[in-house]
Amino acid sequence: MKNYILIILLLITNIATAQRVIMKNLPNYDQKTWHFGFTVGINNLNFKAEHNDDFFSKGNIYGIEPQSYTGFHLGPISSLRLCNYIDLRMMFNLSFNQRDIIFHILDKSTKTMYKQTAQITSTVLEFPVMFKYRAARINNFSPYMIIGGNPRYDLAAGKDPKNKISDDQPIIKLEKFDPVTELGAGFDFYLQYFKLSIEIKYRQGIFDVCNHDATEYCQTIKSLKTNGFMISLHFE
């Protein structure tokens, strides 16, 4: 994830350097009421895991370790101008993610530790609604901040993994509804024919999304909440 952020910062530096050219692209762009486009990007989502209070007093599971993977997202985007420096952004994203939960288990007969992994893949419909506050435009460049919410709906939640390795592999199922709050910042670059925005955003889940059942693995978990980062390119 650090490599992705470094590449984005280098790209921003190069484009910002080019702003020495005074000629303005799309001079009346910000006066329009509506703008439409599309977004693509990568994401790195994880869980904030909290174990039950009696975690160490029963069973043979002695650790829970969430593990994240890089996914991607894409979809249309629209922006409504509310006033000179504030827009209302609405999006419809399709997001693909994988997050694992690694259980550290003690074999009491041999006194050795081993690991079991619950693989959780998600195909999510996202409907983020964000308030965007942008600074005054400097030539063809403008920084901005965003804040809002995203009522995510996981189409794959509650299903058994397709790549299950063995019958004793742990299965953790999620609730379908997973709303998150989002906070981020970005840069608008006014190009000759369209506006390009480069954005990084942090998200934090509101509710526990673990579908608690009677299995030993789920009984060790008190809550699972989504968190993570997104890097997006918006073309409007």
C-alpha positions as CSV (number, residue, x, y, z in Angstrom):
1,M,0.0,0.0,0.0
2,K,2.9,2.4,0.7
3,N,4.2,1.9,-2.8
4,Y,0.9,2.9,-4.3
5,I,0.8,6.1,-2.1
6,L,4.4,7.0,-3.2
7,I,3.5,6.6,-6.9
8,I,0.4,8.8,-6.4
9,L,2.5,11.5,-4.6
10,L,5.1,11.5,-7.4
11,L,2.4,11.8,-10.0
12,I,0.8,14.7,-8.1
13,T,4.2,16.5,-7.9
14,N,4.8,16.1,-11.6
15,I,1.4,17.4,-12.6
16,A,1.6,20.3,-10.0
17,T,4.9,21.4,-11.5
18,A,3.3,21.7,-14.9
19,Q,0.9,24.3,-13.4
20,R,3.4,27.0,-14.2
21,V,1.6,27.3,-17.5
22,I,-0.9,30.1,-16.9
23,M,-3.5,29.2,-19.6
24,K,-6.6,27.8,-17.9
25,N,-8.3,24.7,-19.1
26,L,-12.0,24.4,-18.8
27,P,-12.4,27.9,-17.4
28,N,-16.1,27.7,-16.7
29,Y,-16.1,24.1,-15.4
30,D,-16.9,24.9,-11.7
31,Q,-19.9,27.1,-12.6
32,K,-21.9,24.2,-14.0
33,T,-24.6,22.6,-11.7
34,W,-23.9,19.0,-12.6
35,H,-20.9,17.0,-13.6
36,F,-20.8,13.3,-14.5
37,G,-18.0,10.8,-15.1
38,F,-16.6,7.5,-13.8
39,T,-14.1,6.3,-11.2
40,V,-11.6,3.5,-10.9
41,G,-9.2,2.6,-8.2
42,I,-7.6,0.2,-5.8
43,N,-8.5,-0.5,-2.2
44,N,-7.0,-2.2,0.8
45,L,-9.7,-3.3,3.3
46,N,-9.3,-5.0,6.6
47,F,-11.1,-5.8,9.8
48,K,-10.9,-4.3,13.2
49,A,-11.3,-7.5,15.2
50,E,-12.3,-7.6,18.9
51,H,-12.3,-11.0,20.7
52,N,-14.8,-12.0,23.4
53,D,-14.1,-11.2,27.0
54,D,-13.7,-15.0,27.9
55,F,-11.4,-15.5,24.9
56,F,-8.6,-17.1,26.9
57,S,-10.6,-19.1,29.4
58,K,-12.1,-21.6,27.0
59,G,-11.4,-23.4,23.8
60,N,-8.1,-23.9,22.0
61,I,-8.0,-20.7,19.9
62,Y,-5.4,-18.3,21.2
63,G,-5.2,-15.6,18.6
64,I,-7.1,-13.8,15.9
65,E,-5.2,-12.0,13.1
66,P,-7.0,-10.2,10.3
67,Q,-5.2,-10.0,7.0
68,S,-5.9,-7.7,4.1
69,Y,-5.4,-7.9,0.3
70,T,-5.5,-5.3,-2.4
71,G,-8.8,-5.1,-4.3
72,F,-10.3,-2.8,-6.9
73,H,-13.4,-0.8,-7.6
74,L,-15.1,1.1,-10.4
75,G,-18.3,2.8,-11.2
76,P,-20.1,6.1,-12.3
77,I,-19.8,9.3,-10.5
78,S,-21.9,12.5,-10.3
79,S,-21.4,15.9,-8.6
80,L,-23.9,18.5,-7.7
81,R,-22.6,22.1,-7.2
82,L,-24.1,23.4,-3.9
83,C,-22.1,26.7,-3.7
84,N,-18.8,28.1,-4.9
85,Y,-16.6,25.7,-3.0
86,I,-18.9,22.8,-1.8
87,D,-20.2,20.0,-4.0
88,L,-22.4,17.0,-3.2
89,R,-20.8,13.9,-4.7
90,M,-22.8,10.7,-5.4
91,M,-21.4,7.5,-6.7
92,F,-22.3,3.9,-7.5
93,N,-19.4,1.6,-7.1
94,L,-18.8,-2.1,-7.6
95,S,-16.0,-3.2,-5.3
96,F,-14.1,-6.5,-5.1
97,N,-12.2,-7.4,-2.0
98,Q,-10.7,-10.3,0.0
99,R,-10.0,-10.3,3.7
100,D,-8.8,-13.3,5.7
101,I,-8.9,-14.1,9.4
102,I,-6.1,-16.2,10.7
103,F,-6.8,-18.2,13.9
104,H,-3.9,-19.3,16.0
105,I,-4.8,-22.7,17.5
106,L,-3.2,-24.7,20.2
107,D,-3.1,-28.5,19.8
108,K,-3.3,-29.5,23.4
109,S,-2.3,-33.1,22.8
110,T,1.1,-32.1,21.3
111,K,1.4,-28.6,22.8
112,T,2.0,-27.0,19.5
113,M,0.5,-24.0,17.7
114,Y,-0.8,-24.1,14.2
115,K,-2.9,-21.8,12.0
116,Q,-6.3,-22.0,10.3
117,T,-7.4,-19.4,7.8
118,A,-11.0,-18.2,7.1
119,Q,-11.1,-16.7,3.6
120,I,-13.7,-14.0,3.1
121,T,-14.3,-12.6,-0.4
122,S,-16.7,-9.8,-1.0
123,T,-18.5,-8.4,-4.1
124,V,-19.9,-5.1,-2.8
125,L,-22.4,-2.6,-4.1
126,E,-21.4,0.8,-2.7
127,F,-23.4,4.1,-2.7
128,P,-21.1,6.7,-1.2
129,V,-22.6,10.2,-0.7
130,M,-19.9,12.7,0.1
131,F,-19.6,16.4,0.8
132,K,-16.6,17.9,-1.1
133,Y,-15.0,21.1,0.0
134,R,-12.4,22.4,-2.5
135,A,-10.0,25.3,-2.2
136,A,-9.9,28.1,-4.7
137,R,-8.5,27.0,-8.1
138,I,-4.9,27.9,-8.8
139,N,-4.5,27.8,-12.6
140,N,-5.4,24.2,-13.4
141,F,-5.0,22.8,-9.9
142,S,-7.2,22.6,-6.8
143,P,-6.9,20.6,-3.5
144,Y,-10.0,19.4,-1.7
145,M,-11.3,17.4,1.3
146,I,-14.3,15.0,1.4
147,I,-16.4,13.5,4.2
148,G,-19.5,11.4,4.1
149,G,-21.0,7.9,4.4
150,N,-21.3,4.8,2.4
151,P,-24.1,2.2,2.8
152,R,-22.3,-0.8,1.5
153,Y,-24.2,-4.0,0.5
154,D,-22.2,-7.3,0.2
155,L,-23.6,-9.6,-2.5
156,A,-21.4,-12.5,-1.4
157,A,-22.1,-12.3,2.3
158,G,-23.4,-15.4,4.0
159,K,-22.1,-17.8,1.3
160,D,-19.6,-20.6,1.8
161,P,-16.2,-19.9,0.2
162,K,-15.8,-21.5,-3.3
163,N,-12.2,-22.4,-2.7
164,K,-12.6,-24.2,0.6
165,I,-9.6,-26.4,1.2
166,S,-10.9,-28.8,3.8
167,D,-14.0,-29.6,5.9
168,D,-12.3,-28.3,9.1
169,Q,-11.4,-24.9,7.5
170,P,-13.0,-22.1,9.5
171,I,-15.9,-20.3,7.9
172,I,-16.7,-16.7,8.9
173,K,-19.9,-15.3,7.3
174,L,-20.6,-11.6,7.2
175,E,-23.8,-9.6,7.3
176,K,-24.8,-8.1,4.0
177,F,-25.3,-4.5,5.2
178,D,-22.0,-2.8,6.1
179,P,-22.3,1.0,6.3
180,V,-19.0,2.9,6.7
181,T,-18.0,6.5,7.3
182,E,-15.4,8.0,5.0
183,L,-12.9,10.8,5.2
184,G,-10.3,11.8,2.6
185,A,-8.5,14.3,0.5
186,G,-7.5,14.8,-3.1
187,F,-6.4,17.0,-5.9
188,D,-8.3,18.2,-9.0
189,F,-6.4,18.7,-12.2
190,Y,-8.2,20.6,-15.0
191,L,-7.0,19.1,-18.3
192,Q,-7.9,20.2,-21.8
193,Y,-11.0,18.0,-22.2
194,F,-11.9,16.7,-18.7
195,K,-11.0,17.0,-15.1
196,L,-8.9,14.4,-13.4
197,S,-9.0,13.9,-9.6
198,I,-6.6,11.8,-7.6
199,E,-8.0,10.9,-4.2
200,I,-7.1,8.9,-1.1
201,K,-9.8,8.0,1.4
202,Y,-10.0,6.3,4.8
203,R,-13.1,4.3,5.8
204,Q,-14.3,3.0,9.1
205,G,-17.2,0.6,9.7
206,I,-20.1,1.5,12.0
207,F,-21.5,-1.9,12.9
208,D,-20.3,-5.4,13.7
209,V,-20.6,-7.4,10.5
210,C,-19.8,-10.8,11.8
211,N,-22.7,-13.2,11.3
212,H,-22.4,-14.9,14.7
213,D,-23.2,-18.6,14.7
214,A,-22.6,-21.6,17.0
215,T,-19.1,-22.5,15.7
216,E,-16.1,-22.3,17.9
217,Y,-14.5,-19.8,15.6
218,C,-17.3,-17.3,15.6
219,Q,-17.8,-17.7,19.4
220,T,-14.3,-16.2,19.9
221,I,-15.2,-13.0,18.0
222,K,-17.0,-10.2,19.7
223,S,-17.1,-7.9,16.7
224,L,-15.7,-7.4,13.2
225,K,-15.7,-3.9,11.8
226,T,-14.5,-2.9,8.3
227,N,-11.7,-0.4,7.9
228,G,-9.1,0.5,5.3
229,F,-8.0,2.8,2.5
230,M,-9.0,3.6,-1.1
231,I,-7.0,5.3,-3.8
232,S,-9.2,6.5,-6.7
233,L,-8.9,8.2,-10.1
234,H,-12.0,10.2,-11.0
235,F,-12.6,11.3,-14.6
236,E,-15.3,14.0,-15.0
